[in-house]
Amino acid sequence: MSPDQAVATPVPEASTVDQELPMSPRMTIDGAGVAGTRTFPVHDPATGEVVAQAPNCTDEEMERAIEAARRAFETSWSRDSDLRASALRACAEVLRANVDELAPLLTREQGKPIAEARREIGVAADRFEYFAGLSLSEQIIEDDDRALVRVVRKPLGVNVMLTPWNSPLSVAGNKIAPALSAGNTAVLKPSPDTPLTTLRLGELLAPVLPPGTLNVVSGLEPLGANLCGHPVPRRISVTGSIGTGQAVLRTAAADLKRVTAELGGNDAAIVLPDADPETIVDGIFRAAFANSGQICVAIKRLYVHSSIKDRLVELLLERIAQVRLGPGLDESTTMGPLATAAQRDWVETLVAEAAAQGATVLTGGRRVDGPGNFYEPTLVVDVDASMRLVAEEQFGPALPVLAFDDVEHVLSEVNGGIHGLGGSVWSSDPEQALAVAERLEAGTVWINGHRILAAHQPMGAVKSSGVGVHGGELGLWDCTETRLIWQGRAASSAAFPPGLVAAPSVTS
């Protein structure tokens, strides 16, 4: 199948969703909208046009946001779990009630098809709903004649949150909800490439949250670095590249801030010889090409046993041929542009470099002429682990397919890199699939699925792909500090076990 047969060009703008952008996007500081004294442009990735001017937060405005969060933490918010649960449920209701406003705005600044944008708003709402139902229960580890010993979890204080441009609302929900549920307050900064929907989120949630609980600021660097280096926040939650995470960790080390970081991934999917290509092709296609491949845990490299590789490749080509590439506000579009020109250029570079080294581009492999950051969905074979398209994270709609005969070699190759975010194994034999899955060095491993995430599931990482946990009860704990409270039954030295001596009392 030739590239021209396999990939559709951008579709005409028919059945387009109407969207009126806010005339003046505002930050939310201490519960109030702040237009800011400086701005920067935000571009539509489908056209390259400037769609809005976002506030470029000043140092003074940043200080106001941090101080508002500090004051809010010292109120009943950090101590009243019922208040927090009620507020988070209200946040979920606000998101669901405003999906028709937020989803088109997300598509205008990020590029994803409107259907994917609506799902993303729903994911964010689900996160608020889920964490509203969790509480920080204590653990009793000793209860006898000598003492009552409890382990309790307490909020850390002000949290700084840095969100990426690929899924700004769902990632924001996954950070805000557990942090607020635990009793923290927050200052959130979205990527300057996609600040508009997050800014609007701050405005919409302000009426249902106590002032200062959630502050949303936007701006160019060094805003993120200044937030991370500020002495007041006690926790930083960041989603981004490995380089970004390393910079945050270096900054946080100065005063030992807690850091939760979801960083780069180069997820491998391993298809064993007993897998049925017809059964698994749709799951693999969606996991690799949704959001134009711009998902941290998307399939980035596909290892297929040589006995079924040709058939699976044939089926993937059929799926790619059905893609409708175009502006995301068109309801018929199934794949939009990449979010930034720089990301489009990076994918183009890796594919061209692989082709120059002997890889075969079966379909796609080209940017689309005209405005916008469009790049054709691409399938590449005859690749090996030495090519950067395989060894590095492309974060775009280009999937390398590698044939294998020896699963031991595949495991060695997959586990040999610096990434460890996610991975998957596909097989008709549950025992064999589990045996391979348990050896994958990744924070999340799926069997006969990939990129399946839910609010109750903890998502971690190994190696350079991150630290800490998002999601689930463990994600809630990640927003807290552990304290042990030892309560003696008698205020005397008899309360101490043999070999220990109570500290002498001090009198003035």
VOGU-3710 file (C-alpha; in Angstrom, 3 decimals, decimal comma):
1> mspdqavatp> 0,000/0,000/0,000  1,439/3,355/-1,015  1,485/6,377/1,267  -1,064/8,121/-0,940  -3,479/5,215/-0,511  -2,951/4,917/3,210  -3,301/8,448/4,545  -6,075/10,963/4,066  -5,247/14,634/3,680  -6,917/17,160/6,010
11> vpeastvdqe> -10,666/17,064/5,601  -12,759/20,114/4,690  -13,998/22,133/7,636  -17,574/20,858/7,626  -19,755/20,299/10,695  -17,328/22,416/12,672  -17,942/23,097/16,347  -18,446/26,792/17,056  -16,188/28,253/19,706  -15,952/31,784/20,966
21> lpmsprmtid> -12,704/32,228/22,828  -12,633/34,279/26,020  -11,678/37,816/25,069  -9,313/38,112/28,004  -8,115/34,873/29,623  -7,532/35,445/33,314  -5,461/33,864/36,030  -7,111/32,906/39,309  -5,386/34,278/42,411  -7,030/34,103/45,833
31> gagvagtrtf> -10,360/33,270/44,228  -10,417/36,304/41,912  -9,766/36,678/38,192  -6,533/38,478/37,306  -5,947/39,624/33,736  -2,261/40,290/34,370  -0,113/43,181/33,267  1,781/41,244/30,563  0,682/38,712/27,947  2,028/36,170/25,462
41> pvhdpatgev> 0,403/34,642/22,357  -1,253/31,223/22,162  -1,424/29,580/18,734  -3,939/27,236/17,122  -1,874/24,178/16,014  -4,308/23,514/13,164  -3,799/26,919/11,558  -0,816/28,570/13,215  -2,970/31,581/13,995  -2,852/33,426/17,302
51> vaqapnctde> -6,120/32,614/19,065  -5,619/34,508/22,317  -3,185/36,419/24,479  -2,620/34,718/27,832  -1,410/36,444/31,008  2,359/36,308/31,534  2,544/36,164/35,322  4,853/38,712/36,954  6,955/38,079/40,054  4,516/40,167/42,109
61> emeraieaar> 1,522/38,193/40,848  3,329/34,923/41,571  4,011/36,050/45,140  0,339/36,896/45,574  -0,665/33,435/44,392  1,753/31,670/46,725  0,752/33,826/49,678  -2,925/33,150/48,950  -2,259/29,417/48,942  -0,294/29,674/52,193
71> rafetswsrd> -3,114/31,540/53,935  -5,744/29,131/52,637  -3,776/26,150/53,945  -3,808/27,615/57,447  -7,617/27,761/57,511  -10,030/24,932/58,260  -9,414/23,600/54,713  -6,419/21,550/55,835  -8,348/20,093/58,799  -11,914/19,622/57,535
81> sdlrasalra> -12,188/16,522/55,345  -15,966/16,920/54,923  -15,492/20,421/53,540  -12,903/19,134/51,076  -15,053/16,223/49,916  -18,023/18,488/49,283  -15,891/20,979/47,360  -14,313/18,289/45,168  -17,709/16,860/44,253  -18,778/20,357/43,286
91> caevlranvd> -15,673/20,642/41,085  -16,676/17,456/39,263  -20,164/18,850/38,676  -18,744/22,114/37,315  -16,536/20,269/34,844  -19,381/18,122/33,559  -21,695/21,107/33,278  -19,168/23,077/31,215  -17,833/20,416/28,854  -19,377/22,182/25,846
101> elaplltreq> -17,318/25,284/26,629  -14,084/23,607/27,720  -13,730/20,920/25,053  -13,678/23,253/22,018  -11,305/25,575/23,841  -8,991/22,625/24,497  -9,096/21,630/20,836  -8,353/25,179/19,674  -5,155/25,384/21,709  -3,984/21,735/21,643
111> gkpiaearre> -5,308/20,363/18,351  -6,885/17,054/19,414  -10,206/16,002/17,867  -13,211/17,410/19,680  -14,375/13,926/20,719  -11,037/13,312/22,449  -11,261/16,718/24,114  -14,698/15,900/25,518  -13,363/12,619/26,898  -10,480/14,465/28,518
121> igvaadrfey> -12,848/16,797/30,368  -14,748/13,730/31,551  -11,540/12,133/32,817  -10,740/15,247/34,835  -14,236/15,250/36,342  -13,864/11,575/37,272  -10,658/12,361/39,168  -12,404/14,973/41,320  -15,288/12,603/41,981  -13,005/9,736/42,956
131> faglslseqi> -10,749/11,659/45,320  -13,766/13,283/46,956  -14,602/9,808/48,216  -11,190/9,052/49,744  -10,033/9,919/53,221  -6,747/9,771/55,082  -7,429/6,954/57,513  -4,971/6,380/60,315  -3,228/3,096/61,083  -2,863/1,718/64,610
141> iedddralvr> 0,365/-0,262/64,828  0,372/-0,793/68,604  -2,390/-0,791/71,175  -1,478/-2,420/74,485  -0,928/-1,669/78,149  2,182/0,325/77,339  1,095/2,637/74,530  -1,225/3,508/71,698  0,862/4,077/68,566  -0,765/5,535/65,461
151> vvrkplgvnv> 0,489/6,351/61,991  -1,299/9,363/60,536  -0,947/11,238/57,283  -0,965/15,015/57,137  -1,062/17,452/54,217  2,258/18,963/53,215  1,158/22,542/52,618  1,344/24,550/49,406  1,799/22,442/46,255  3,238/23,716/42,975
161> mltpwnspls> 1,854/21,918/39,918  3,345/22,048/36,433  1,204/20,517/33,688  2,119/19,623/30,068  0,653/20,554/26,703  -0,483/17,124/25,513  -3,378/16,507/27,947  -3,589/19,657/30,061  -7,004/19,126/31,666  -6,793/15,428/32,526
171> vagnkiapal> -3,302/15,853/33,958  -4,431/18,902/35,920  -7,321/16,929/37,389  -4,975/14,107/38,327  -2,814/16,592/40,252  -5,371/18,963/41,756  -7,868/16,392/43,042  -5,591/14,265/45,273  -3,642/17,265/46,534  -6,775/19,128/47,599
181> sagntavlkp> -8,371/15,946/48,945  -5,385/15,508/51,261  -5,781/19,063/52,578  -3,095/20,835/50,566  -3,525/24,058/48,625  -2,084/24,690/45,183  -0,553/27,012/42,643  -0,911/25,471/39,192  0,987/26,566/36,087  -0,014/25,071/32,720
191> spdtplttlr> 2,304/24,816/29,749  2,541/28,150/27,904  1,615/26,245/24,733  -1,807/25,290/26,148  -2,777/27,619/29,010  -6,281/28,672/27,982  -8,409/25,718/29,102  -6,583/25,500/32,430  -7,016/29,222/33,029  -10,715/28,857/32,335
201> lgellapvlp> -10,836/25,870/34,682  -9,481/28,057/37,465  -12,198/30,631/36,846  -14,967/28,025/36,775  -13,833/26,310/39,979  -13,277/29,512/41,959  -16,917/29,802/43,147  -16,923/26,277/44,627  -13,499/26,371/46,319  -12,424/28,563/49,256
211> pgtlnvvsgl> -10,318/31,530/48,054  -6,656/30,673/47,685  -7,220/26,914/47,681  -6,494/26,645/43,948  -4,547/29,399/42,208  -3,890/29,163/38,472  -1,162/31,274/36,878  0,281/31,214/33,370  3,472/32,498/31,857  6,756/31,950/30,135
221> eplganlcgh> 9,921/30,861/31,876  11,371/31,501/34,376  7,904/31,317/35,979  8,050/27,540/36,475  11,576/27,644/37,863  10,666/30,496/40,209  7,644/28,626/41,533  9,706/25,492/42,165  12,468/27,451/43,895  10,186/29,496/46,131
231> pvprrisvtg> 10,676/28,718/49,849  6,961/28,424/50,741  5,772/25,410/48,665  6,547/22,006/50,177  5,681/19,796/47,229  6,097/19,968/43,461  4,107/17,818/41,041  5,393/17,898/37,476  4,552/16,080/34,261  6,993/16,592/31,419
241> sigtgqavlr> 10,222/15,467/29,846  13,042/13,747/31,695  15,117/16,912/31,369  12,356/18,979/32,947  12,042/16,518/35,807  15,772/16,571/36,452  15,751/20,372/36,598  12,832/20,344/39,051  14,537/17,776/41,278  17,734/19,820/41,359
251> taaadlkrvt> 15,775/22,906/42,390  13,740/21,018/44,986  16,876/19,597/46,582  17,815/23,029/47,938  15,175/22,827/50,675  14,159/19,159/50,293  10,739/19,704/48,773  8,729/16,586/48,012  8,594/15,882/44,255  6,159/13,768/42,265
261> aelggndaai> 7,280/13,519/38,650  5,759/11,719/35,679  8,377/12,019/32,969  9,204/10,597/29,564  8,200/7,132/28,465  9,188/4,903/25,578  6,547/2,243/26,090  7,064/-1,070/24,343  4,281/-3,445/23,337  5,398/-7,072/22,957
271> vlpdadpeti> 3,178/-9,287/20,784  3,815/-12,985/21,418  3,407/-15,592/18,644  0,096/-16,958/19,958  -1,626/-13,550/19,817  -4,442/-13,099/17,300  -3,700/-10,057/15,093  -7,385/-9,507/14,230  -8,302/-9,433/17,901  -5,572/-7,072/19,108
281> vdgifraafa> -5,071/-4,642/16,217  -7,644/-2,066/17,320  -6,251/-1,880/20,842  -2,703/-1,443/19,576  -3,729/1,167/17,004  -5,612/3,287/19,530  -2,835/3,022/22,112  -0,249/4,185/19,580  -2,082/6,903/17,636  -4,655/8,534/19,944
291> nsgqicvaik> -3,962/12,251/20,418  -1,554/11,974/17,464  0,686/9,760/19,612  1,183/12,560/22,158  0,491/10,511/25,281  3,108/9,664/27,887  2,131/5,993/28,026  1,291/5,551/24,350  2,864/2,608/22,547  6,091/4,056/21,179
301> rlyvhssikd> 7,674/0,849/19,827  5,973/-2,361/18,760  7,761/-5,731/18,998  5,920/-8,471/17,062  6,900/-12,111/16,711  8,074/-12,726/13,163  5,439/-15,412/12,567  2,569/-12,876/12,778  4,358/-9,590/12,099  3,311/-9,253/8,439
311> rlvellleri> -0,360/-9,846/9,221  -0,436/-7,364/12,089  1,338/-4,751/9,966  -1,215/-5,287/7,188  -4,072/-4,728/9,630  -2,430/-1,618/11,086  -2,085/-0,180/7,579  -5,805/-0,704/7,078  -6,559/1,222/10,281  -4,233/4,057/9,295
321> aqvrlgpgld> -5,929/4,312/5,911  -9,183/5,103/7,723  -7,711/8,070/9,601  -9,307/11,431/8,855  -6,523/13,945/9,403  -7,720/17,499/9,910  -8,631/20,334/12,300  -9,927/19,002/15,570  -13,073/21,129/15,655  -14,362/19,242/12,608
331> esttmgplat> -16,519/16,449/14,023  -15,361/14,065/11,268  -11,664/14,433/12,148  -10,102/11,427/13,872  -6,536/12,772/14,117  -5,506/16,364/14,585  -2,202/18,205/14,248  0,671/17,923/16,682  0,402/20,463/19,456  3,553/22,390/18,554
341> aaqrdwvetl> 5,656/22,936/15,466  8,738/21,860/17,412  7,151/18,486/18,194  6,154/17,998/14,550  9,726/18,770/13,513  11,106/16,281/16,065  8,945/13,429/14,762  9,831/14,316/11,195  13,533/14,274/12,053  13,419/10,844/13,691
351> vaeaaaqgat> 11,481/9,252/10,825  13,737/10,768/8,155  16,828/9,701/10,083  15,551/6,109/10,360  14,778/6,001/6,641  18,283/7,230/5,847  19,636/4,380/7,980  17,721/1,707/6,071  14,254/1,670/7,621  11,206/1,332/5,385
361> vltggrrvdg> 8,380/3,846/5,766  5,306/1,852/4,766  2,904/4,754/5,039  2,994/8,390/6,080  6,350/9,906/6,942  5,518/13,385/5,719  4,282/16,699/7,024  1,163/17,966/5,299  1,522/20,998/3,057  -0,263/24,100/4,271
371> pgnfyeptlv> -0,819/25,706/7,643  -0,756/23,872/10,934  1,424/21,195/12,527  0,012/18,237/10,621  2,058/15,063/10,203  0,741/11,910/8,593  0,230/8,801/10,739  3,308/6,747/10,011  4,292/3,073/10,185  7,966/2,138/9,906
381> vdvdasmrlv> 9,534/-1,337/9,594  13,081/-2,670/9,092  14,171/-0,766/12,187  16,497/-1,719/15,003  17,259/-0,536/18,517  20,184/1,619/17,386  17,846/4,035/15,576  16,654/7,017/17,576  13,093/6,379/16,391  13,221/3,247/18,566
391> aeeqfgpalp> 15,633/4,254/21,314  14,132/7,686/22,091  10,622/8,938/22,733  9,152/10,280/19,488  5,873/11,457/21,097  4,026/11,594/17,814  2,116/9,560/15,210  5,059/7,439/14,055  5,202/3,796/15,136  8,284/1,613/14,554
401> vlafddvehv> 7,591/-2,132/14,253  10,327/-4,619/15,119  10,169/-8,360/14,376  11,589/-10,835/16,874  12,033/-14,574/17,398  13,617/-14,610/20,850  11,592/-13,046/23,683  14,671/-13,012/25,919  16,391/-10,690/23,460  13,321/-8,427/23,390
411> lsevnggihg> 13,174/-8,190/27,174  16,866/-7,350/27,318  16,416/-4,644/24,684  13,263/-3,141/26,180  14,633/-3,111/29,727  18,035/-1,848/28,686  17,066/1,791/28,220  16,502/4,627/30,660  12,711/4,656/30,367  10,291/2,747/32,569
421> lggsvwssdp> 6,848/4,327/32,432  4,612/1,658/30,880  4,549/-1,410/28,681  2,278/-4,197/27,512  2,232/-7,858/26,498  -0,263/-9,329/24,024  -0,958/-13,058/23,972  -3,671/-15,732/23,944  -1,840/-17,603/26,717  -2,506/-15,891/30,091
431> eqalavaerl> 0,305/-17,687/31,911  2,900/-16,951/29,254  1,791/-13,317/29,011  2,034/-12,885/32,782  5,494/-14,454/32,853  6,730/-11,884/30,321  4,803/-8,953/31,844  6,297/-9,490/35,284  9,767/-9,052/33,824  9,061/-5,712/32,152
441> eagtvwingh> 10,743/-2,861/34,023  7,905/-0,352/33,979  5,639/1,377/36,462  2,493/0,099/34,733  2,260/-3,099/32,697  -0,858/-4,193/30,823  -1,735/-7,600/29,402  -3,870/-7,576/26,221  -4,420/-3,861/26,609  -2,454/-0,630/26,836
451> rilaahqpmg> -3,028/2,932/28,043  -5,959/1,816/30,188  -5,983/4,202/33,147  -8,590/4,852/35,812  -8,799/7,115/38,830  -8,469/4,263/41,346  -5,322/2,850/39,742  -1,924/4,041/41,021  0,468/5,016/38,240  4,163/5,094/39,040
461> avkssgvgvh> 7,395/4,811/37,113  10,830/3,275/37,339  14,271/4,462/36,265  14,287/7,892/34,595  10,565/7,935/33,870  9,651/9,465/37,191  9,296/9,367/40,953  6,222/9,109/43,139  2,702/7,992/42,287  -0,361/9,480/40,593
471> ggelglwdct> -3,805/7,989/41,046  -5,486/5,707/43,530  -5,064/5,695/47,279  -1,289/5,640/46,855  -1,583/8,838/44,833  -3,430/10,424/47,744  -0,706/9,321/50,150  1,883/10,819/47,814  0,405/14,228/48,678  1,016/13,761/52,407
481> etrliwqgra> 3,711/13,320/54,996  3,745/10,441/57,460  3,698/11,112/61,189  3,825/8,668/64,074  2,001/9,558/67,278  3,095/7,586/70,361  0,713/7,896/73,277  1,933/6,322/76,523  -0,552/4,709/78,865  1,345/6,037/81,935
491> assaafppgl> 3,505/9,123/82,267  6,411/7,330/83,911  9,562/5,456/83,049  7,565/2,243/83,267  6,146/3,123/79,885  9,538/2,571/78,275  10,612/-0,944/77,260  13,738/-2,484/78,813  16,952/-0,892/77,604  15,392/2,508/76,968
501> vaapsvts> 15,497/5,386/79,422  13,055/8,249/79,377  14,525/11,675/78,838  14,870/13,557/82,122  12,344/16,276/82,729  13,579/19,836/82,615  12,353/22,453/85,015  13,114/26,115/85,071
//
